[in-house]
Structures are given as C-alpha cells and as structure tokens.
Amino acid sequence: MAGRTLFFAWLISWMIAGASSLEASTGYTLQGRITVDKPAESIRVLLQDRTSGNTEIARVDADKNGYYDIHGLQKRAYRLIAVVNGKKQERRDIDIICRSDSVVSMDFHYGKAASKLMLHFPSEDPDVIDVSETPLDVPNEIFREYEKALIDLKSAKPAKLVEKLESIAERVPNFFGVHSRLGLIYQQEGCFDDAAAEYARASEISPRSVQPLLNLASVQVQAADAPESHDTMLAAALGTINRALAIKPSSALAYCLYGAAHSMEESFEQAEKDFHRALELDDDFSPARLMLANLYLHRENWDAAIENLDKYLEENFPPASDRRIVKNMLEEARFKAQAAEK
C-alpha cells in the first residue's frame, strides 16, 4: 500500500598508495529503491552520462523489492531511466553533491501516488541565525557569507550551497551552524555518510545541544532502509537516540525516532509504546500521530488506525501529496474494518 512503509557506510576516504602516488578512486556508489503503484515483475535501471551525450554507462536489475545499486561512478551528472515490466519510464536527472567516493542514496517512484509519506521532522530552522551558534572570533566578512548562504538556502542549487558552506567550515572549523546546515543539505541529497559526519561534528562543537544528535539519529534511521546497512545503522540510531535522551528526556522527537527504529527492526510493541510516549510529551506532534497510525495499519488494528488518521487530518494541513496518501490510508482502513465485521 502506498504510504505504508515506515521509513526513516560511512564516508570512504582517499587512500594513499606508496609514498607519492594516489590510488585510483573507487568512485561513487549509487543505491536506492525504485517503487511503482502496482507490483512489478521486473525493474531494470539504466544509467546514462549526461556529460557525454547520454551514453549508457550502467545497466542493473533491481531485486524483488526494487532495490538497486551501481558501483564505480566517477562523475556527478547522470540520468536514470527505470524500465518497469519492459516499459521505459520518464527519465530522472541526478546531480551528485556528495564528497568523493561516497555512497549516494536516491529513491525514485513511478506512478500517480507517492511511494511513502515524507514525515517532516522538526530540525534547525535554516532561516534563523542564532548568535549562540556562531564562534566569537568569526570575521565579519565570513559571517556575512554565512548570512548570504542562509538566505540562498531555498533558491540556490545544493551544490553551490555546499561549496559555500564547506569553504566557511574550512576557514572556521568550530562554526556549529555551518556543520548543522551542511548536514541538512547532505541528508536531503542522499549523502547520508556526509550528513552523519557533519551532525557528529556539530555535536562535538556543542555537546549539550540535542538537535545535532536527533538529526544524526534521523539520518541513521533513513540509511537503515538499505538492506546491507540495516542492522548496523539501526544499532547506531538507537545509541544516538539514547545520547539525545540523556540530554533532553522530554524530547518527543527522540521517542518518535525510537519508534521508527523499533518499527524497522520489527519490535512493534515497543514502537507503539515509543509513539504513545512521544504524544504524551507533545500531543500536537503530528509525525508521531501519523507513524502510530501507520503502525496500526501494519498490525491490522483498523479502529485504532482510523482514529489516529482522522485526528491527524483534523489537526493538520499536510502538503497535498501527503494528504492524498493519508486519505488513501484512511479509506483502506475503513474498508478493511468493514470487511472484518462481516
């Protein structure tokens, strides 16, 4: 069912071979999942080089769940075409902004309904400049660069923003806000290794700040969706959430992430407790409400799912695409509930 999945490899460094030569780069690994509205018997992924006349450079078959991976990519601009049941879908352009030799995670959906709910967890507001996150010794010209980068966050291309923020981070390594926002951009662009590194650095700079840890946990949960990193990333996420709760035991977001992680490891009873705890701490915390409803759908507790979906729609004004998914979830829950009564 669309919207039903509960969602939520570290950086490979350059290697020196010998005293003076640099070993050849292993390149980027592009991985992710192709989803469609209806079950597909076969999904093939074609990758083209946009800088060389759309020459095909890779062709792989996704597994039965739609997961794919392509290794050894050396450039940053590609075009992906999915062939579902022998029929080509529309092309999707890819611009890789991750650091060298990284794993890049990109999911693509083909069809009318979105593949999953994108739960918009609270994070640091990129439009707000907090004096407390700025080192006292930052030169005025660098601070102005930072202000300009924040203004451009919603309009500029991610690659340009990363270039600007990385430049500031190189000159002012202890700039908390720069590392936090680099993490957000990297996470949005599928650079989970880089995002995790930036959140970890922000946490080092401000060890009593809970937000970098929550952001780190969120990217670890998201990275756990890949089969090869599932167990490792879930364990890392649970450890990070524990650290966040040690700082702020009343964090509804921490318990919501707990629930997401426990759901992914199929500890459903614990996940239910986590989501309820998040709502006890903040009854208006809509991601917890929606994820709890999704959990009830998975466990076929139709009445509880309907109750939480109804409440979510009454209290929130989600984006149109998300609202459509939630309504579809509600319709299915009502249909299943009626069928169960017969």
LOLO-655082 format. One record per residue (C-alpha): x, y, z; chain; residue in one letter. Coordinates in steps of 0.1 Angstrom, whole numbers, always signed. Layout:
<sekes>
SEKE     xx     yy     zz  cadena  residuo
SEKE      X      Y      Z       A        a
...
</sekes>
This chain:
<sekes>
SEKE     xx     yy     zz  cadena  residuo
SEKE     +0     +0     +0       A        m
SEKE    +13    +35     -9       A        a
SEKE    +24    +53    +22       A        g
SEKE    +25    +22    +44       A        r
SEKE    +62    +18    +48       A        t
SEKE    +78    +32    +79       A        l
SEKE   +108    +50    +67       A        f
SEKE   +134    +66    +81       A        f
SEKE   +287    +30    +50       A        a
SEKE   +303    +58    +64       A        w
SEKE   +325    +81    +43       A        l
SEKE   +351    +62    +23       A        i
SEKE   +383    +83    +23       A        s
SEKE   +410    +88     -3       A        w
SEKE   +438    +62     +1       A        m
SEKE   +474    +69     -4       A        i
SEKE   +493    +41    -22       A        a
SEKE   +531    +43    -15       A        g
SEKE   +550    +74     -7       A        a
SEKE   +540    +96    -36       A        s
SEKE   +512    +81    -57       A        s
SEKE   +474    +83    -52       A        l
SEKE   +455    +51    -57       A        e
SEKE   +427    +53    -83       A        a
SEKE   +394    +64    -69       A        s
SEKE   +368    +36    -64       A        t
SEKE   +341    +62    -73       A        g
SEKE   +306    +67    -61       A        y
SEKE   +281    +40    -53       A        t
SEKE   +245    +50    -63       A        l
SEKE   +219    +30    -44       A        q
SEKE   +183    +32    -36       A        g
SEKE   +149    +18    -44       A        r
SEKE   +125    +20    -73       A        i
SEKE    +88    +18    -64       A        t
SEKE    +57    +18    -85       A        v
SEKE    +20    +20    -78       A        d
SEKE    +14    -17    -87       A        k
SEKE    +36    -48    -82       A        p
SEKE    +62    -51   -109       A        a
SEKE    +76    -84   -122       A        e
SEKE   +108    -68   -133       A        s
SEKE   +126    -34   -128       A        i
SEKE   +158    -26   -147       A        r
SEKE   +178     +5   -140       A        v
SEKE   +196    +23   -169       A        l
SEKE   +222    +50   -160       A        l
SEKE   +234    +75   -186       A        q
SEKE   +262   +100   -186       A        d
SEKE   +246   +135   -191       A        r
SEKE   +280   +150   -199       A        t
SEKE   +287   +125   -228       A        s
SEKE   +256   +127   -249       A        g
SEKE   +236   +105   -226       A        n
SEKE   +258    +75   -232       A        t
SEKE   +246    +45   -213       A        e
SEKE   +272    +35   -187       A        i
SEKE   +254    +11   -164       A        a
SEKE   +225    -14   -165       A        r
SEKE   +214    -33   -135       A        v
SEKE   +183    -52   -124       A        d
SEKE   +166    -42    -92       A        a
SEKE   +158    -70    -67       A        d
SEKE   +123    -82    -60       A        k
SEKE   +118    -52    -36       A        n
SEKE   +130    -26    -60       A        g
SEKE   +165    -21    -45       A        y
SEKE   +193    -13    -69       A        y
SEKE   +230     -4    -66       A        d
SEKE   +256     +8    -91       A        i
SEKE   +293    +10    -83       A        h
SEKE   +323    +28    -95       A        g
SEKE   +307    +60   -108       A        l
SEKE   +333    +87   -115       A        q
SEKE   +312   +118   -124       A        k
SEKE   +285   +138   -108       A        r
SEKE   +258   +143   -135       A        a
SEKE   +237   +113   -146       A        y
SEKE   +203   +104   -160       A        r
SEKE   +184    +75   -146       A        l
SEKE   +157    +56   -165       A        i
SEKE   +137    +28   -150       A        a
SEKE   +123     +0   -172       A        v
SEKE    +93    -14   -154       A        v
SEKE    +79    -46   -169       A        n
SEKE    +97    -39   -201       A        g
SEKE    +83     -3   -204       A        k
SEKE   +106    +27   -201       A        k
SEKE    +95    +53   -175       A        q
SEKE   +103    +90   -176       A        e
SEKE   +139   +100   -171       A        r
SEKE   +152   +114   -138       A        r
SEKE   +183   +136   -137       A        d
SEKE   +208   +130   -109       A        i
SEKE   +233   +155    -96       A        d
SEKE   +257   +141    -70       A        i
SEKE   +269   +166    -45       A        i
SEKE   +284   +141    -20       A        c
SEKE   +321   +141    -12       A        r
SEKE   +344   +118    -32       A        s
SEKE   +340    +80    -30       A        d
SEKE   +307    +82    -12       A        s
SEKE   +275    +61    -11       A        v
SEKE   +247    +81    -26       A        v
SEKE   +211    +70    -17       A        s
SEKE   +183    +80    -41       A        m
SEKE   +148    +65    -43       A        d
SEKE   +125    +70    -73       A        f
SEKE    +88    +64    -76       A        h
SEKE    +69    +60   -109       A        y
SEKE    +31    +64   -108       A        g
SEKE     +4    +87    -95       A        k
SEKE     +7    +81    -58       A        a
SEKE    +38    +89    -39       A        a
SEKE    +57    +58    -26       A        s
SEKE    +59    +68    +10       A        k
SEKE    +50    +95    +35       A        l
SEKE    +77   +120    +39       A        m
SEKE    +75   +129    +76       A        l
SEKE    +88   +164    +82       A        h
SEKE   +105   +162   +115       A        f
SEKE   +114   +194   +132       A        p
SEKE   +150   +205   +126       A        s
SEKE   +170   +236   +130       A        e
SEKE   +154   +264   +112       A        d
SEKE   +177   +273    +83       A        p
SEKE   +163   +308    +82       A        d
SEKE   +172   +317   +117       A        v
SEKE   +207   +328   +127       A        i
SEKE   +213   +322   +164       A        d
SEKE   +242   +342   +178       A        v
SEKE   +249   +313   +202       A        s
SEKE   +259   +290   +174       A        e
SEKE   +284   +315   +159       A        t
SEKE   +320   +315   +172       A        p
SEKE   +330   +348   +187       A        l
SEKE   +361   +351   +165       A        d
SEKE   +344   +348   +132       A        v
SEKE   +355   +378   +109       A        p
SEKE   +326   +400    +98       A        n
SEKE   +331   +391    +61       A        e
SEKE   +328   +354    +68       A        i
SEKE   +297   +359    +89       A        f
SEKE   +282   +379    +60       A        r
SEKE   +290   +349    +37       A        e
SEKE   +271   +327    +61       A        y
SEKE   +241   +350    +63       A        e
SEKE   +240   +351    +25       A        k
SEKE   +242   +313    +23       A        a
SEKE   +212   +310    +46       A        l
SEKE   +192   +334    +25       A        i
SEKE   +200   +313     -6       A        d
SEKE   +191   +280    +11       A        l
SEKE   +157   +277     -6       A        k
SEKE   +166   +290    -40       A        s
SEKE   +202   +282    -48       A        a
SEKE   +214   +248    -61       A        k
SEKE   +225   +224    -34       A        p
SEKE   +260   +221    -50       A        a
SEKE   +266   +258    -48       A        k
SEKE   +254   +260    -12       A        l
SEKE   +276   +231     -2       A        v
SEKE   +306   +248    -18       A        e
SEKE   +300   +280     +1       A        k
SEKE   +294   +263    +35       A        l
SEKE   +323   +239    +31       A        e
SEKE   +346   +270    +24       A        s
SEKE   +334   +286    +56       A        i
SEKE   +339   +254    +76       A        a
SEKE   +374   +251    +63       A        e
SEKE   +382   +286    +75       A        r
SEKE   +362   +284   +107       A        v
SEKE   +362   +247   +118       A        p
SEKE   +342   +253   +150       A        n
SEKE   +313   +270   +133       A        f
SEKE   +283   +250   +147       A        f
SEKE   +257   +264   +124       A        g
SEKE   +277   +257    +93       A        v
SEKE   +281   +220   +101       A        h
SEKE   +244   +216   +111       A        s
SEKE   +232   +231    +78       A        r
SEKE   +257   +211    +58       A        l
SEKE   +243   +180    +74       A        g
SEKE   +207   +190    +64       A        l
SEKE   +217   +196    +28       A        i
SEKE   +237   +164    +25       A        y
SEKE   +208   +144    +40       A        q
SEKE   +183   +159    +16       A        q
SEKE   +206   +150    -13       A        e
SEKE   +211   +113     -2       A        g
SEKE   +246   +118    +11       A        c
SEKE   +239   +100    +43       A        f
SEKE   +276    +94    +52       A        d
SEKE   +284   +131    +48       A        d
SEKE   +254   +142    +67       A        a
SEKE   +262   +119    +96       A        a
SEKE   +298   +133    +97       A        a
SEKE   +285   +169    +98       A        e
SEKE   +259   +162   +125       A        y
SEKE   +286   +144   +145       A        a
SEKE   +309   +174   +141       A        r
SEKE   +282   +198   +152       A        a
SEKE   +276   +176   +183       A        s
SEKE   +313   +177   +191       A        e
SEKE   +313   +215   +189       A        i
SEKE   +281   +218   +211       A        s
SEKE   +279   +186   +232       A        p
SEKE   +249   +198   +252       A        r
SEKE   +228   +206   +222       A        s
SEKE   +203   +178   +215       A        v
SEKE   +194   +188   +179       A        q
SEKE   +225   +175   +161       A        p
SEKE   +221   +142   +178       A        l
SEKE   +184   +140   +167       A        l
SEKE   +194   +149   +132       A        n
SEKE   +221   +123   +133       A        l
SEKE   +196    +97   +145       A        a
SEKE   +172   +106   +117       A        s
SEKE   +198   +101    +90       A        v
SEKE   +209    +68   +106       A        q
SEKE   +173    +56   +106       A        v
SEKE   +170    +67    +70       A        q
SEKE   +202    +49    +60       A        a
SEKE   +189    +17    +76       A        a
SEKE   +164    +14    +48       A        d
SEKE   +193     -1    +27       A        a
SEKE   +194    -39    +32       A        p
SEKE   +232    -40    +35       A        e
SEKE   +234    -14    +63       A        s
SEKE   +201    -22    +80       A        h
SEKE   +213    -37   +113       A        d
SEKE   +244    -15   +116       A        t
SEKE   +225    +17   +111       A        m
SEKE   +196     +8   +134       A        l
SEKE   +220     +0   +162       A        a
SEKE   +238    +33   +156       A        a
SEKE   +205    +52   +156       A        a
SEKE   +193    +36   +189       A        l
SEKE   +226    +45   +205       A        g
SEKE   +224    +81   +192       A        t
SEKE   +188    +85   +205       A        i
SEKE   +199    +73   +239       A        n
SEKE   +225   +100   +240       A        r
SEKE   +199   +126   +230       A        a
SEKE   +175   +115   +257       A        l
SEKE   +203   +117   +283       A        a
SEKE   +204   +154   +274       A        i
SEKE   +167   +160   +269       A        k
SEKE   +145   +133   +284       A        p
SEKE   +113   +152   +274       A        s
SEKE   +121   +151   +236       A        s
SEKE    +90   +140   +217       A        a
SEKE   +111   +138   +185       A        l
SEKE   +136   +114   +202       A        a
SEKE   +108    +90   +211       A        y
SEKE    +93    +93   +176       A        c
SEKE   +127    +83   +161       A        l
SEKE   +128    +55   +187       A        y
SEKE    +95    +43   +174       A        g
SEKE   +107    +45   +138       A        a
SEKE   +138    +25   +146       A        a
SEKE   +120     -2   +166       A        h
SEKE    +94     -5   +138       A        s
SEKE   +122    -12   +113       A        m
SEKE   +136    -39   +135       A        e
SEKE   +100    -53   +138       A        e
SEKE    +98    -46   +176       A        s
SEKE    +62    -34   +171       A        f
SEKE    +50    -34   +207       A        e
SEKE    +80    -13   +217       A        q
SEKE    +74    +10   +188       A        a
SEKE    +38    +15   +198       A        e
SEKE    +50    +25   +233       A        k
SEKE    +75    +49   +218       A        d
SEKE    +49    +67   +197       A        f
SEKE    +25    +69   +226       A        h
SEKE    +53    +84   +248       A        r
SEKE    +60   +110   +221       A        a
SEKE    +24   +120   +221       A        l
SEKE    +23   +121   +259       A        e
SEKE    +51   +146   +258       A        l
SEKE    +36   +166   +229       A        d
SEKE     +0   +158   +219       A        d
SEKE     +4   +181   +188       A        d
SEKE    +34   +162   +175       A        f
SEKE    +19   +151   +142       A        s
SEKE    +47   +128   +129       A        p
SEKE    +42   +105   +159       A        a
SEKE     +5   +105   +153       A        r
SEKE     +9    +95   +117       A        l
SEKE    +36    +69   +123       A        m
SEKE    +14    +54   +151       A        l
SEKE    -15    +52   +126       A        a
SEKE     +8    +35   +101       A        n
SEKE    +19    +10   +127       A        l
SEKE    -17     +2   +135       A        y
SEKE    -24     -4    +98       A        l
SEKE     +6    -28    +97       A        h
SEKE     -8    -47   +127       A        r
SEKE    -43    -47   +113       A        e
SEKE    -57    -27   +142       A        n
SEKE    -82     -9   +119       A        w
SEKE   -102    +10   +146       A        d
SEKE    -70    +25   +162       A        a
SEKE    -56    +33   +127       A        a
SEKE    -89    +51   +117       A        i
SEKE    -89    +71   +150       A        e
SEKE    -54    +84   +146       A        n
SEKE    -57    +91   +109       A        l
SEKE    -89   +110   +115       A        d
SEKE    -73   +130   +142       A        k
SEKE    -42   +137   +121       A        y
SEKE    -63   +151    +92       A        l
SEKE    -84   +172   +116       A        e
SEKE    -55   +188   +133       A        e
SEKE    -30   +192   +104       A        n
SEKE    -28   +207    +70       A        f
SEKE     -2   +184    +53       A        p
SEKE    +10   +190    +17       A        p
SEKE    -14   +180     -9       A        a
SEKE     +5   +148    -19       A        s
SEKE     +8   +137    +17       A        d
SEKE    -29   +145    +24       A        r
SEKE    -39   +123     -5       A        r
SEKE    -18    +94     +8       A        i
SEKE    -33    +98    +43       A        v
SEKE    -68    +98    +28       A        k
SEKE    -60    +66     +9       A        n
SEKE    -47    +51    +41       A        m
SEKE    -79    +60    +59       A        l
SEKE   -101    +47    +31       A        e
SEKE    -83    +13    +31       A        e
SEKE    -85    +11    +69       A        a
SEKE   -123    +17    +68       A        r
SEKE   -127     -9    +40       A        f
SEKE   -107    -35    +60       A        k
SEKE   -126    -27    +92       A        a
SEKE   -159    -32    +74       A        q
SEKE   -147    -65    +59       A        a
SEKE   -135    -77    +93       A        a
SEKE   -170    -72   +107       A        e
SEKE   -187    -94    +81       A        k
</sekes>
